[in-house]
Amino acid sequence: MDSYAHKKLGIVIAGSLNQGIQARLDNDVSVEEITVGNLVTIQGKSRRFFGMINDISLAVTDAGILQSPSTADDPFISGILSGTATYGTMQVVPYLTLGSDESLLEGPQPVKSIPSHFSPVMLANEADIELVFGRESKENFSIGNPLDMEVKLCLDLPEFVRRSNGVFGKSGTGKTFLTRLLLAGILQSGAAVNLVFDMHSEYGWKGTREKAGPVKGLKQLFSSKVSVFTLDEQNSLDRGVSTDFVVNIGYDEIKPEDITLLRQTLNLTDQAVSATYQLQKRYGNRWIEETMQLEDEEESSEVLRSLNIHEATFDNLKRGLRNICNLPFTSPQVKERAVDKVLEYLENGKHVVLEFGRFRDITAYILVANLLTRRIYERYQYKTERAMAEDRPQPKPLVITIEEAHKFLNPAVASQTIFGTIAREMRKYNATLLVIDQRPSGIDEEVMSQLGTKITCLLDSERDIDSVLAGMSGKSALKSVLAKLASRQQALIFGHAVPMPVAFRPRDYGTPESYKELSSPQIDLGTDNLEDLW
Amino acid sequence: MEASDERIGEVIEASTGGFSAQCYQLYKLPALGELVKCRYQDVDILAVTCNGSTSSLEPGRRPIARGYEEASEEDLYNNNPQLNQLLRSEFSTIVVGFKRGESFYHYLPPQPVRLHSFVYRCSPDEVISFGESMEFLMLLSGVQCEVPIEELIAACLRVMGAFHSPESDFNMRAGRKLAEIYSGDYQRLRAILARLK
């Protein structure tokens, strides 16, 4: 089949810009061939429109047909009726338009009009997809194929990393798989440096696939560019992972802000949290060590009285702090600070994956991720401001990947944690988040609305779908597409880095060819590079 | 007009939308729905037979029963040869298009046929060529005639369909056109389709 031929599906019969366009299917097109999420082009009189099918329905010209369903038994009559008196319609949401000569140069523009009556609706072909999403190149990373198509769907990575992004989906729908792919893309293109808080040790050395063998991690694919840090050296050794640094956290690195975030997981009261600030004020950086050493009742009651802390509150806090001190990677003092090491690697352009090994409980994850990120934020802010003041190139964009994001970004703590700040404003300082979560409704609305590009696998809870699509125009249209995704290997991407929403099948990851394609640099013959040469 | 065309009657009443003709031979009526033609100037006007009737030559004179002692109906006519002269068979038609040169047009001709024009049966080739477009069904469906319209349409399609091979999509095309015409009247559509078998 000629891949550039358009398959005509039907004609426009009604519609509005707000509600979408209704098209009647041609007689020879079976309603069963059409799938929600398919991309179509509509050839208007003077411009072309690109859109996505978001609903399919059956219609009859006369309600009398429905009252004589026995007709269906007669193949002659049902053959005549199908496509004439009984027919299919589809609802298309237009997103982009390509019209006059000017816009041919600028590429497809957001839609502000609709095609006229009887304009033919056609299935988008490879050329259309390339026109809209661009061709694969150094910066345009192929993330997969649009549903039911063989053409590569590309994502503009420099644009992608410019804002915080989210990967969502129910458990087991392929979030980790997609994230691994995105990280590999960022690594391959060099669009940014990554810092991955790898809770389940999935990204660094070796990952797992459901119902299949292990897959290579980033370190195996890009050994010179990726360094693996670990919190649990023994576990890494057991798994045969060569690590670059073993992370230990000193008590003096932990700030009251870190404890605030852990309030829920450590089961602390509000008073206990505010007590941490007072204790830090009194003891400085050694506040945890000093607090834990307050064993003597007399001494401690004196301190508590002077700080106006209730005894029960203090007990509550102490129990919480003991949990932290019991974590094997924490100690009163450490020789080499993990933050400095991470920053050193990142500044050298190396991507860092921090494995948590056996410490998968959320306390360790939140503590370490928050602690490191806070310092990195400070450094990036400082560096960017200096660079702006001195008119020097800004630091390379940094993408921080966090899992179980709702623990960091829920409405109760989003305004206080560093992750909330990054999601909201760190774009200016070249650091962005890649949040991975299975329960997006748990994430603060404000943070969700600031995410640039969202990639979502199947979600079935109404609240989660609403929260992912919040703020999108044509929300109801995408809702039907999102709810109908297959439970595996299908995702919907929309937002800043793609010109229009599209449902896609992620590209292969795990076969020798896929490793080869991902790890070898792209040969780019596009005009961009020629311009760079000049 | 070809020399081989079979002449069946003569026009005795004419209008743009249809004409009536008298058969040359008693009871030699074209079938209901059959395609017939008349020449007028340079066009062959094509029409569908919509009603046939046989009656007394004189309107005031009613036929009387004569066969009490006859063994069969054939004997009755043979023993009363005057009947062939006193009775006449007539049919009326609905004009559905015309043919000019080799082209067929599925709409009304500019002029009605003249009285006393000869009426011929259409040849199988003409029926097949005319049936390549189903637009005539639109004309047919809009007229008033003596027989129920669904009967007429179904009869016409059956007659025309007989000239097409069983593999042809004639019935399907006709059915789809009817489904378009009767998009708001499913019961009538179904009545016609049921009569196509």
Chai-1 contact restraints between the chains, C-beta under 6 A:
chainA,res_idxA,chainB,res_idxB,connection_type,confidence,min_distance_angstrom,max_distance_angstrom,comment,restraint_id
A,T61,B,S183,contact,1.0,0.0,6.0,A-B,restraint_1
A,D62,B,G184,contact,1.0,0.0,6.0,A-B,restraint_2
A,D62,B,Y186,contact,1.0,0.0,6.0,A-B,restraint_3
A,G64,B,Y186,contact,1.0,0.0,6.0,A-B,restraint_4
A,G64,B,Q187,contact,1.0,0.0,6.0,A-B,restraint_5
A,I65,B,Y186,contact,1.0,0.0,6.0,A-B,restraint_6
A,I77,B,L193,contact,1.0,0.0,6.0,A-B,restraint_7
A,I80,B,G175,contact,1.0,0.0,6.0,A-B,restraint_8
A,I80,B,R176,contact,1.0,0.0,6.0,A-B,restraint_9
A,I80,B,A179,contact,1.0,0.0,6.0,A-B,restraint_10
A,T84,B,R176,contact,1.0,0.0,6.0,A-B,restraint_11
A,T84,B,A179,contact,1.0,0.0,6.0,A-B,restraint_12
A,T84,B,E180,contact,1.0,0.0,6.0,A-B,restraint_13
A,A85,B,A179,contact,1.0,0.0,6.0,A-B,restraint_14
A,A85,B,S183,contact,1.0,0.0,6.0,A-B,restraint_15
